[in-house]
């Protein structure tokens, strides 16, 4: 939280999955998850869904989902049958209504302008969307009186079909004023947070020079100054 547009009230920056995965979401076609004990064995089964056109399909491949839910083998004998099945074809309306249903309409990392207590979504440069963002610092880093941003993330332990989300090298966005941000190439900024970053923290030396510490999952911390 910081006053990103310099209008006197606090705005928000939120990290997200980004736009560099097979997952897609929009207002009319959200990414979804139904969670319930679909096979009545005492454990919760989360089933992710994604729209293609106006139809909502389970994301998991037949081979993988039938390992978790063997009862589906008889209902969908062939991969072709499964590929054409919507979530409503797999489970009836009552089962879906009784399940926990979560939806995501936006996957972008963005900032939210505070307009009198109402937060309005504002986009960040495309380079911010290359990977999951899990650590954010918003402060004036180049001492020009304008808020800048450092962001880092990546995520290695996604489900097998999706693979690792590891394209991020860390992002430095130089504030241009009035909520505008310009991406600075990593070769110029010197910021290379290309591991599985979990958080960022900014410290200051006695002279006021910033020191950035990146905490990484299953790896040593990185220090930038």
C-alpha positions as CSV (number, residue, x, y, z in Angstrom):
1,X,0.0,0.0,0.0
2,X,1.4,3.4,-1.1
3,X,0.3,6.6,-2.6
4,X,1.1,5.6,-6.2
5,X,-0.6,8.4,-8.0
6,X,0.5,11.1,-5.5
7,X,-3.1,12.3,-4.8
8,X,-2.9,12.0,-1.0
9,X,-4.6,8.7,-0.4
10,X,-3.2,5.1,-0.2
11,X,-3.5,2.9,-3.3
12,X,-2.9,-0.9,-3.5
13,X,-0.5,-3.1,-5.5
14,X,-1.6,-6.8,-5.8
15,X,0.5,-9.7,-7.0
16,X,-1.2,-12.4,-9.1
17,X,-0.6,-15.4,-11.4
18,X,0.3,-13.3,-14.4
19,X,-0.5,-13.9,-18.1
20,X,2.3,-16.4,-19.0
21,X,0.5,-19.6,-18.2
22,X,-2.2,-21.8,-19.9
23,X,-4.8,-20.3,-17.5
24,X,-7.1,-17.6,-18.7
25,X,-9.8,-15.6,-17.0
26,X,-12.1,-12.7,-17.7
27,X,-15.3,-11.1,-16.3
28,X,-17.4,-13.3,-18.7
29,X,-15.3,-16.4,-18.5
30,X,-13.7,-16.8,-15.0
31,X,-11.2,-19.4,-14.0
32,X,-13.0,-21.6,-11.5
33,X,-12.6,-24.3,-8.9
34,X,-15.2,-26.6,-7.5
35,X,-14.3,-28.3,-4.2
36,X,-16.3,-31.2,-2.7
37,X,-16.0,-34.9,-1.7
38,X,-17.2,-36.0,-5.2
39,X,-16.3,-39.6,-4.7
40,X,-17.5,-39.9,-1.0
41,X,-14.2,-41.1,0.4
42,X,-13.8,-38.5,3.1
43,X,-11.4,-36.2,1.3
44,X,-12.1,-33.0,-0.6
45,X,-11.5,-33.1,-4.4
46,X,-10.7,-29.7,-6.0
47,X,-11.6,-29.5,-9.7
48,X,-10.3,-26.6,-11.7
49,X,-12.4,-25.3,-14.6
50,X,-11.8,-22.9,-17.5
51,X,-14.1,-21.6,-20.2
52,X,-13.6,-22.2,-23.9
53,X,-16.2,-20.1,-25.7
54,X,-19.3,-20.2,-23.6
55,X,-18.7,-23.7,-22.2
56,X,-16.9,-24.4,-18.9
57,X,-14.6,-27.5,-18.9
58,X,-12.6,-29.3,-16.3
59,X,-8.9,-28.6,-16.7
60,X,-7.4,-31.9,-15.7
61,X,-6.6,-34.5,-18.3
62,X,-8.6,-37.8,-18.2
63,X,-5.6,-39.9,-17.1
64,X,-4.9,-37.7,-14.1
65,X,-8.4,-37.0,-12.9
66,X,-9.4,-40.7,-13.0
67,X,-6.5,-41.5,-10.7
68,X,-8.1,-39.2,-8.1
69,X,-11.7,-40.1,-9.0
70,X,-11.7,-43.7,-10.4
71,X,-15.5,-43.6,-10.7
72,X,-15.2,-41.4,-13.8
73,X,-13.5,-44.2,-15.8
74,X,-16.8,-45.9,-16.5
75,X,-18.6,-42.7,-17.3
76,X,-16.0,-41.5,-19.8
77,X,-14.4,-44.5,-21.4
78,X,-12.5,-42.6,-24.1
79,X,-10.3,-39.5,-24.0
80,X,-12.4,-38.0,-26.8
81,X,-15.5,-38.2,-24.6
82,X,-13.7,-36.5,-21.7
83,X,-12.4,-33.8,-23.9
84,X,-15.9,-32.8,-24.9
85,X,-17.4,-33.0,-21.4
86,X,-18.3,-29.7,-19.7
87,X,-18.3,-29.6,-15.9
88,X,-22.1,-29.9,-16.0
89,X,-21.7,-33.1,-18.0
90,X,-19.4,-34.6,-15.3
91,X,-21.5,-33.7,-12.2
92,X,-25.2,-32.9,-12.0
93,X,-26.5,-29.5,-11.0
94,X,-27.1,-30.4,-7.3
95,X,-23.6,-31.7,-6.8
96,X,-22.1,-28.5,-8.2
97,X,-24.4,-26.3,-6.2
98,X,-23.4,-28.1,-3.0
99,X,-19.7,-27.8,-3.8
100,X,-17.5,-24.8,-2.7
101,X,-17.2,-22.7,-5.9
102,X,-14.4,-20.2,-6.2
103,X,-13.8,-18.0,-9.2
104,X,-11.0,-15.7,-10.5
105,X,-11.8,-13.0,-12.9
106,X,-8.4,-11.4,-13.2
107,X,-4.9,-12.9,-13.3
108,X,-2.9,-9.8,-13.9
109,X,-0.6,-8.2,-11.3
110,X,-1.9,-4.6,-11.2
111,X,-2.3,-1.6,-9.0
112,X,-5.6,-0.2,-7.7
113,X,-6.3,3.5,-7.7
114,X,-8.1,4.7,-4.6
115,X,-10.9,6.9,-5.8
116,X,-12.7,8.0,-2.6
117,X,-12.6,4.6,-1.1
118,X,-13.4,2.8,-4.3
119,X,-10.4,0.9,-5.8
120,X,-10.2,1.0,-9.6
121,X,-7.9,-1.5,-11.5
122,X,-4.9,0.0,-13.3
123,X,-2.6,-2.1,-15.5
124,X,1.2,-2.4,-15.1
125,X,3.7,-3.0,-18.0
126,X,3.6,-6.4,-19.7
127,X,6.9,-7.4,-18.3
128,X,5.2,-7.6,-14.9
129,X,3.0,-10.4,-16.2
130,X,5.7,-13.0,-17.1
131,X,5.4,-14.9,-13.9
132,X,3.7,-15.2,-10.5
133,X,4.4,-12.1,-8.3
134,X,4.7,-12.9,-4.6
135,X,6.9,-10.0,-3.3
136,X,6.3,-6.3,-3.8
137,X,8.1,-3.1,-2.6
138,X,6.6,0.3,-3.5
139,X,8.7,3.2,-2.5
140,X,11.0,5.9,-4.0
141,X,14.1,4.0,-4.9
142,X,15.9,6.4,-7.2
143,X,15.3,9.4,-4.9
144,X,13.4,11.5,-7.5
145,X,10.4,12.0,-5.2
146,X,8.2,9.5,-7.1
147,X,7.1,6.0,-6.0
148,X,8.8,3.1,-7.8
149,X,8.2,-0.6,-7.6
150,X,10.2,-3.8,-7.3
151,X,8.4,-7.1,-7.8
152,X,9.5,-10.7,-7.8
153,X,8.0,-14.2,-7.7
154,X,8.0,-17.4,-9.7
155,X,6.3,-20.6,-8.5
156,X,7.7,-24.1,-9.0
157,X,5.1,-26.4,-7.4
158,X,2.2,-25.9,-9.7
159,X,0.2,-29.0,-10.8
160,X,2.1,-31.4,-13.2
161,X,0.1,-30.5,-16.3
162,X,0.9,-26.8,-16.0
163,X,4.6,-27.1,-15.3
164,X,6.7,-24.6,-13.4
165,X,6.0,-20.9,-13.6
166,X,9.6,-19.7,-13.6
167,X,10.0,-17.0,-16.4
168,X,10.3,-14.1,-14.0
169,X,13.7,-12.4,-13.4
170,X,12.3,-9.7,-11.1
171,X,10.8,-6.4,-12.2
172,X,11.9,-2.8,-11.5
173,X,9.2,-0.3,-12.5
174,X,10.4,3.3,-12.4
175,X,7.6,5.7,-11.4
176,X,6.8,8.4,-14.0
177,X,4.3,10.2,-11.9
178,X,0.5,10.2,-11.7
179,X,0.3,6.4,-11.4
180,X,2.4,5.7,-14.5
181,X,5.3,3.2,-14.4
182,X,8.0,2.4,-16.9
183,X,9.8,-1.0,-17.0
184,X,13.6,-0.8,-16.6
185,X,15.6,-3.6,-18.3
186,X,17.2,-5.9,-15.7
187,X,20.6,-5.3,-17.4
188,X,20.2,-1.6,-16.4
189,X,18.6,-2.0,-13.0
190,X,20.9,-4.8,-11.9
191,X,17.9,-6.5,-10.2
192,X,17.9,-10.3,-11.0
193,X,15.5,-12.1,-8.7
194,X,15.2,-15.2,-10.9
195,X,14.6,-17.9,-8.3
196,X,11.4,-18.8,-6.5
197,X,11.1,-15.5,-4.6
198,X,8.7,-15.5,-1.7
199,X,9.0,-11.9,-0.4
200,X,11.0,-8.7,-0.7
201,X,12.1,-6.3,2.1
202,X,13.8,-2.9,1.8
203,X,16.3,-1.7,4.4
204,X,18.2,1.5,4.6
205,X,21.9,2.2,5.4
206,X,22.8,5.1,7.6
207,X,23.3,7.2,4.5
208,X,19.7,6.3,3.3
209,X,20.8,4.0,0.6
210,X,18.3,1.2,0.0
211,X,19.3,-2.5,0.4
212,X,16.9,-5.0,-1.0
213,X,16.6,-8.5,0.4
214,X,14.9,-11.3,-1.6
215,X,13.8,-14.4,0.3
216,X,13.7,-17.4,-1.9
217,X,12.0,-20.8,-1.3
218,X,14.6,-23.6,-0.8
219,X,17.4,-21.3,-1.7
220,X,19.6,-18.6,-0.2
221,X,18.4,-15.0,0.1
222,X,19.7,-12.5,-2.4
223,X,20.9,-9.0,-1.5
224,X,20.8,-6.0,-3.9
225,X,22.1,-2.5,-3.3
